Amino acid sequence: MIVCSCNILTKAQVLAAAETLQREQPGRPLTPARIYRALQVRAQCTVCFVLVRRIVMESGLDVTCPEPLGSGAEAERDPSFFD
């Protein structure tokens, strides 16, 4: 399954990188950006970040990345953002 169309990353690649990061540095937050750095790619549109978080959480690994995506943060600052 392709998770990131910009970088052509699969679910298996994302999980393998997340598992390696957690094994090498337990307790350190697993974030999509950190996983992408481990895969030696750069996030481009970041639409896939929600899916990456979900995949990692459902795998049982610890995700400590509760921050909202940009659209949510914008909506909190300016309620008319989506009008």
Buried (B, 14 or more C-beta within 10 A) or exposed (E): EEBBEEBEBEBEBBBBBBBEBBEEEEEEEBBBBBBBBBBEBEBEEBEBBEBBBEBBEEBEBBBEBEEEEEEEEEEEEEEEEEE
